[in-house]
């Protein structure tokens, strides 16, 4: 690359472009592959050029996470709360499936990025306007998020693909004693016999949480 081309790239470089390139790298190769040197190579600039826009790798990861949060559907503070929470949870799950490196970092990193703050404010606002107290709104958000994070992280890391469940069940059934583990044996047999597909349902847990929150909200009101 010519020196002129490198200068042009440096002039157009900004934090958003850097974070988007970093996300693309992490999506394709995993967060472990992310380094300032590799990112600079992908952008066609020097590593020092990146440091003009982000302080360090931790700052970069915060920007990346804040960008991922833009893919969450932000609740309308005056919207019907269950529908708003439902849509936000589904969009969050889709964002995590698209960026599988993100959920574990989001739950282990304190970030005060603008989009993250706006998401939190809108979510709490919707719940509070629906009649939840500040404390109950915070608990409600955490309950919904815990389900979404937990379900999606299990979905991403589960060692067997959904279309392989029946084959895996047939393989492991001989190892499951019907005498020692009668219910596990029965569930595995039901899966093999196509009584159900073995795929857990995101909405099953989400609706249980929303219905429980509805009862608590009605009691508080």
N, C-alpha and C positions, 0 to 999 in steps of 0.2 A: 504494500500500500504506500502511495506517495506521501511525502510530508504534508503536502497541501490537503490531501484527503483526510489525514489524521487531524489536522487543524480544524477543518470544517466539522468533523464529527465532535471534536471537543467543544466547539462553539454551540452546537445544538444539543449538547448533553444536558440533562437535568435529572432531578431525583426521580421523577415519574418514569422516564425512559429507563433509567438504571434499574428501578424496582421491577418493571415489566420484563426486562431482559433476565433478571435474576429469577423471577417466577417461572419464566419459560425454561430456564436451565434446570431449576428444581423439579418442575413437572416432568421433564424428560429424563433426567438422570438421578433424581433424588437430592434431598437437601444436603446430604453428605458430600456431594460433588461440587457444591457451591464454594467458590473461592474468589477472592477479589481478582486474582491473576487470570483465572479462567473467564470470569465475567468480563474483564477488560478486553481479553482476546475476542470474545463474542461480539463486543460492541465496537471493536476496531480502534480502541484507544489505549492509553497507558493506565496502569493501576492508579497512578497518582492523580490522573484526571478524575477518577471516581471519587477520590477522597476530597475533591473540591465541593462535592454535593452531599456526601454521606460521611459521618464521622468515623464509623468503623463497621464491622460486620454486624454487630448487635443492632446498630442503627438501621442498617440495611434490612435486616430481618423484620424489624418493627414496621418499616415502610411496606415490606412485602405483605405482612399480615394485615395491615390496614387496607391494602389494596384488595385482598381476598374478601374482607368484610364488606366491600362495596357490592359484592355479589349476593349478599343477604338481602332479602326483600324487607325493606324498612317498614315497620308498622305505621299506620296512620294513627295518630294519637286519639282521634275521634272515631276510629273505625270499630267494628264489632270485634271484640277482643279475641274470641276463640278463633275466628277466621284469620285475623291478623297473626296470631301466634302460630297457627297451623301453616300458613303460607311462609312465614319467616323460617320455621323449622325445616320445611321441605327445601327451601332455597339454600339454607345453610348446609343441609346434607348434600345437595348437588354440588355446592362449592367445594366441599371436602372431598367428594369423589373425584372432582376435577383436579384438585390440588391435594393429594393424599399426604403430603408432608406437613400441611397446615394445622390440622386439629391438635396434634400433640404439642406443637409449639404455642398455639393459642392458649391452651390451658396451663402452660408452664412459663408464660412470658407476660409480664405486666407492661401493657402498652397504652399510651394515652393519645394515640393517633386520632385525627379528627373524625374519620369515618367510624372508628370503633366507638368513640364517644357519642357520636350521633345515633348509632345503632342502639347503644345502651339507653340513651335518653328517650328515644322514640318508643322503645320496648316498654320501659318503665312507665312512660307517659300514657301509653295505651291502657296498661293494666290499672294504673291509678285512676284514670278517668272512668274506668269501668267499675270502680268501687272498691278495689283492693287498697289496703293501707300501704304505706311505703314499705314496711317490713314484709307484708304478704306479697307485694309486687316483686320484691327482690327474690323472695323464696320461690315464687312462681317462675320467674325467669330462669333461675338456677335449676329448677326441676326440669323444665323443658330443655334447657341447654345440656344438662347432664345426660338426658336420654338421647339427644341428638349426637353429642360427642361420642358417648359410649357405643351406641348402635353403629355409627358410621366407622369408628375405629375398628370395631370387631368385623364389620363388613369388609373393610379394606385389608385387614390382616388375616382373615380366616383362611386356613390352609387348604380348603377345598372349594372349588367353584360350584355355584348352585346347580349347574347341569351335571355335576359329578356326584351329587349327594347320594343318589340311589346306588351307584356303583360302589361308592365308599362304604355305604351301609351293608351291602352284600359281603364286602371284604371283611368287615369287622364283626359281623354277627356271630361267627363261630367263636370269637374271643369273649363274647358276652354271655356269661352263664345265666340261663333262664332261672335256675334255682337261686343263685346269689343276687342277681339283678333283674328281677322279674319285670319291673316297669320299664327299665331301660331296654331290655330285650323286646318287650312289647312295642315300644315306640319305634325301635329300629325295624322290627318286622312290619309294622304299619307303613313305614316309609318305603320299604322294599315292595310291599304289595300295592303301592300307589294309592293308599288311603289319604295321604297328604304328601306334599312335595318337600317338606323339611325346611322350606325357606321361611325365616321369621319375617314378620310384617312390621315395618316401621310405624305404620299408622295404628297398629294394635296398642303399642305402648303409649304412643302420643295421645290417642283418644282417652285412654285410661287416666292419664295425667290431666288432660283438659277437663274431663268430666269430674274428677276429684277436686280440681281447683274451682270449678263452677259451684259445687256443693259448698265448699268452704267460703266462697264469696257470698253466696246466698245467706249463709249462716251469719256472716259478719254484718251484712246489710240488715 
